[in-house]
């Protein structure tokens, strides 16, 4: 993705809001908004945003799992299954 074509000043956003919204949904590429020559905001379509949030959530779960492994906070599956069966009254 060529980000340089996706950088626009805030005045462009103000003047072309409807066109930008249509383009975001169609192309699913973020738009970087600048103010006084500095990047200040990123505008993206809702589908891409939701996908990003889901990806971040999965990465957080993986990071938590890796940390728990590193800290030794793990149990053997056989031990967990035995404890579950005992609670249920199986055996």
Number of C-alpha atoms within 10 A of each C-alpha: 7 7 10 9 9 14 16 16 16 18 12 13 18 10 10 11 12 10 10 18 15 12 16 18 15 10 10 15 17 19 22 21 20 18 12 8 10 10 14 12 12 12 16 19 19 12 12 15 14 11 11 12 12 12 12 12 12 12 12 12 12 12 12 12 14 13 12 12 12 10 9 9 10 10 9 7 9 9 10 11 11 13 13 13 12 11 10 9 8 8 9
